[in-house]
Amino acid sequence: MRSYVLYLAAFVALIIDQATKIGVVFGLDLVNRLRLDVAPPLLTFRYGENRGINFGLFDGGSDASRWALVVISLVICVAVFLWVRRSHGQSWMMQLCAGLVIGGALGNVVDRVLYGYVLDFLNMSCCGVNNPFVFNVADIFIFAGAAGLILFEGRAKKPA
């Protein structure tokens, strides 16, 4: 199978991520409103600027850390791409999962390049637990893609 699945998944993930960020953060004016209850407490839109990685870790706030995170993200995208192409070239499921990781990571790279930080807007809480963290659709794609790469890796290996 050709790698079109990987390319298509990455492209679609990138477009959906950027469209949701533009639509929610700017279209719904979340950048000024800062909070919008959608289906509280399950889903709330809260404006966030993530200058680090997951959960704001490694938030150096400097321009050097911003560009270091851009480079690291791009290196990871290339590494995932090469690994899946070499080891799992015929597995559409592995290509799909890799595409989700790459597209999500590129969505966050676009944010870092354009704004200097990653735009976050999703907040979910449930069952009396108040989640203080915000995330975005790219994070969902990265998580789902990485989970899929782990879950399907053994099933998709080429026979020796």
Protein Blocks (a to p, Z undefined) as FASTA:
>chain_A
ZZklmmmmmmmmmmmmmmmmmmmmmmnommmnopacfbdckbccdddddfbdehhiailo
paklmmmmmmmmmmmmmmmmmmmmmmmmmlmklmmmmmmmmmmmmmmmmmmmmnopacdf
bdcdeehiacfbdcdfklmmmmmmmmmmmmmmmmmpccZZ
